[in-house]
């Protein structure tokens, strides 16, 4: 009986993930820039995310961080990334307390790579975030480029002379990242968790190792 219950739960989780992913991908396919997101998409996603959180196995905050390490593509979010191309937003999470948002933006017809570094500290149920570096590199990596390598090069100073003035408002400001669901290939993350149980922003991410 226990085996059949677990199998049924896993099937529900898989179905909910597929629905969330489908909505996210379709919504992003309809826009060019990430900050053009349709707020109605969030209303579609919230009940599905709530159900997923309720039935998924509970993980400690430490387990959530461990599962989140590595490279991801953002499928959809309702937190604007300045000028980022909607389907070219990535995240690389390192085990030593920092991550990079890697994204493409276009200014006057020229493509740039935006590299925004966030330092994170594990708290009881979420992560405390502080952005510490913002870079804008002329050009954008070719499809198939290694995301981990791009972030490592940024961390070790390869692009430090190319500061991004448009994102400096983010720097040295505290924030919160709440993991709602994570497994080896799929993540749903929110900003600060409010008293009503709803996060103030939502991110749907899928495991990716390279620029798509």
C-alpha positions as CSV (number, residue, x, y, z in Angstrom):
1,X,0.0,0.0,0.0
2,X,2.8,2.4,0.9
3,X,4.5,1.7,-2.5
4,X,1.3,2.5,-4.4
5,X,0.8,5.7,-2.4
6,X,4.3,6.8,-3.2
7,X,3.9,5.9,-6.8
8,X,0.7,7.9,-7.0
9,X,2.4,10.9,-5.3
10,X,5.3,10.7,-7.7
11,X,2.8,10.7,-10.7
12,X,1.1,13.8,-9.3
13,X,4.4,15.6,-8.8
14,X,5.4,14.8,-12.4
15,X,2.0,16.0,-13.7
16,X,2.2,19.3,-11.7
17,X,5.8,19.9,-12.9
18,X,4.8,19.3,-16.5
19,X,1.9,21.8,-16.1
20,X,4.1,24.4,-14.5
21,X,6.8,24.0,-17.1
22,X,4.3,24.2,-19.9
23,X,2.7,27.4,-18.7
24,X,6.2,29.0,-18.1
25,X,7.6,28.0,-21.5
26,X,4.5,29.1,-23.4
27,X,4.4,32.5,-21.5
28,X,8.0,33.2,-22.2
29,X,7.7,32.3,-25.9
30,X,5.2,35.1,-26.3
31,X,7.6,37.9,-25.2
32,X,10.9,39.2,-26.3
33,X,12.2,40.7,-23.0
34,X,11.8,39.2,-19.6
35,X,10.3,42.3,-18.0
36,X,7.3,42.1,-20.5
37,X,5.9,39.1,-18.5
38,X,2.1,38.9,-18.3
39,X,1.0,39.0,-14.6
40,X,-1.9,36.7,-15.4
41,X,0.7,33.9,-15.8
42,X,1.4,34.1,-12.1
43,X,-2.3,33.5,-11.3
44,X,-2.1,30.3,-13.4
45,X,1.1,29.1,-11.7
46,X,0.3,29.9,-8.0
47,X,-2.3,27.2,-7.3
48,X,-0.1,24.6,-9.1
49,X,3.0,25.6,-7.1
50,X,0.9,25.5,-3.9
51,X,-0.2,22.0,-4.6
52,X,3.3,20.9,-5.6
53,X,4.7,22.2,-2.3
54,X,2.0,20.5,-0.3
55,X,2.6,17.0,-1.8
56,X,6.4,17.0,-2.4
57,X,8.7,15.5,0.1
58,X,10.0,18.0,2.7
59,X,13.6,19.0,2.4
60,X,15.7,20.9,5.0
61,X,17.1,24.3,3.9
62,X,20.5,22.7,3.7
63,X,19.2,19.9,1.4
64,X,17.5,22.5,-0.8
65,X,20.8,24.4,-1.3
66,X,22.6,21.1,-2.1
67,X,20.0,20.2,-4.7
68,X,20.2,23.7,-6.2
69,X,23.9,23.7,-6.9
70,X,24.9,23.9,-10.5
71,X,23.5,25.5,-13.7
72,X,20.0,26.4,-14.5
73,X,17.9,28.2,-17.1
74,X,15.1,30.5,-16.0
75,X,11.9,29.4,-17.9
76,X,9.8,32.3,-16.5
77,X,9.8,34.9,-13.7
78,X,7.8,37.9,-12.7
79,X,10.8,39.7,-11.2
80,X,12.1,42.0,-14.0
81,X,15.7,41.5,-15.1
82,X,16.7,44.8,-16.7
83,X,16.7,44.5,-20.5
84,X,17.2,40.7,-20.4
85,X,16.1,38.6,-23.4
86,X,13.3,36.5,-22.0
87,X,14.6,33.0,-22.9
88,X,18.2,33.8,-22.2
89,X,18.3,34.1,-18.4
90,X,20.5,31.6,-16.5
91,X,21.7,31.0,-13.0
92,X,24.9,29.2,-11.8
93,X,24.9,28.3,-8.1
94,X,28.2,27.5,-6.4
95,X,28.7,25.6,-3.1
96,X,30.8,28.3,-1.6
97,X,28.1,30.8,-1.0
98,X,27.6,32.7,-4.2
99,X,25.8,32.4,-7.6
100,X,25.7,34.3,-10.9
101,X,22.7,35.4,-13.0
102,X,23.9,35.2,-16.6
103,X,21.7,36.8,-19.1
104,X,21.6,38.4,-22.5
105,X,20.5,42.0,-23.1
106,X,20.5,44.3,-26.1
107,X,21.4,48.0,-26.1
108,X,21.1,50.0,-29.4
109,X,21.3,46.8,-31.4
110,X,24.4,45.4,-29.6
111,X,24.2,42.2,-27.5
112,X,25.8,42.2,-24.1
113,X,26.2,39.5,-21.4
114,X,25.0,40.6,-18.0
115,X,26.7,39.0,-15.1
116,X,25.1,39.7,-11.7
117,X,26.7,38.1,-8.6
118,X,24.7,37.2,-5.5
119,X,26.2,36.1,-2.3
120,X,24.0,33.9,-0.2
121,X,23.8,32.8,3.4
122,X,21.8,29.8,4.6
123,X,19.1,30.7,7.2
124,X,16.6,28.4,8.9
125,X,14.2,28.3,6.0
126,X,15.6,30.5,3.2
127,X,18.6,32.2,1.8
128,X,19.8,35.7,2.6
129,X,20.9,37.3,-0.6
130,X,23.2,40.3,-1.3
131,X,24.3,41.3,-4.8
132,X,28.0,42.1,-4.8
133,X,29.1,42.5,-8.5
134,X,27.4,43.6,-11.7
135,X,29.2,43.3,-15.0
136,X,28.2,44.0,-18.7
137,X,30.4,42.2,-21.2
138,X,30.1,43.1,-24.9
139,X,29.0,40.2,-27.0
140,X,27.1,37.0,-25.9
141,X,28.3,33.4,-25.7
142,X,27.5,31.1,-28.6
143,X,24.9,28.4,-28.2
144,X,26.4,25.4,-26.4
145,X,28.8,27.6,-24.3
146,X,29.5,26.2,-20.8
147,X,27.6,28.2,-18.2
148,X,29.8,27.1,-15.3
149,X,32.9,28.3,-17.1
150,X,31.3,31.7,-17.9
151,X,30.5,32.2,-14.2
152,X,33.9,31.0,-13.0
153,X,35.6,33.4,-15.4
154,X,33.5,36.2,-14.0
155,X,34.3,35.2,-10.4
156,X,38.0,35.2,-11.0
157,X,38.1,38.7,-12.4
158,X,38.2,38.2,-16.2
159,X,35.5,40.9,-16.7
160,X,36.0,43.1,-13.7
161,X,36.8,46.1,-15.7
162,X,33.4,46.0,-17.4
163,X,31.0,47.2,-14.7
164,X,27.3,47.3,-15.6
165,X,26.0,50.7,-14.4
166,X,22.4,49.8,-15.1
167,X,22.4,47.1,-12.4
168,X,24.4,48.8,-9.7
169,X,21.2,49.7,-7.9
170,X,20.9,46.1,-6.9
171,X,24.3,46.1,-5.2
172,X,24.7,45.8,-1.5
173,X,21.0,45.5,-1.0
174,X,19.7,42.6,1.1
175,X,17.1,40.2,-0.3
176,X,15.6,36.8,0.3
177,X,15.4,33.6,-1.8
178,X,12.9,30.9,-0.8
179,X,13.1,27.5,-2.4
180,X,9.6,26.1,-2.9
181,X,10.5,23.0,-4.8
182,X,13.7,21.5,-6.1
183,X,14.8,18.2,-7.5
184,X,17.8,17.2,-9.8
185,X,16.3,18.9,-12.9
186,X,13.6,21.4,-11.8
187,X,13.3,24.3,-9.4
188,X,10.6,26.7,-8.3
189,X,12.0,29.6,-6.3
190,X,10.4,32.6,-4.7
191,X,11.4,35.9,-3.2
192,X,10.4,36.7,0.4
193,X,7.6,34.5,1.8
194,X,4.7,36.6,3.0
195,X,2.5,35.9,6.0
196,X,-0.2,34.6,3.7
197,X,2.1,31.9,2.4
198,X,2.6,33.6,-1.0
199,X,6.1,34.7,-2.3
200,X,6.5,38.2,-3.6
201,X,8.2,37.0,-6.8
202,X,8.4,33.6,-8.6
203,X,11.0,31.8,-10.7
204,X,10.6,28.6,-12.6
205,X,14.0,27.0,-13.6
206,X,15.2,23.9,-15.4
207,X,18.6,22.2,-15.2
208,X,20.8,23.3,-18.1
209,X,24.6,23.1,-18.5
210,X,25.0,25.3,-21.6
211,X,23.6,28.4,-23.3
212,X,20.6,27.3,-25.3
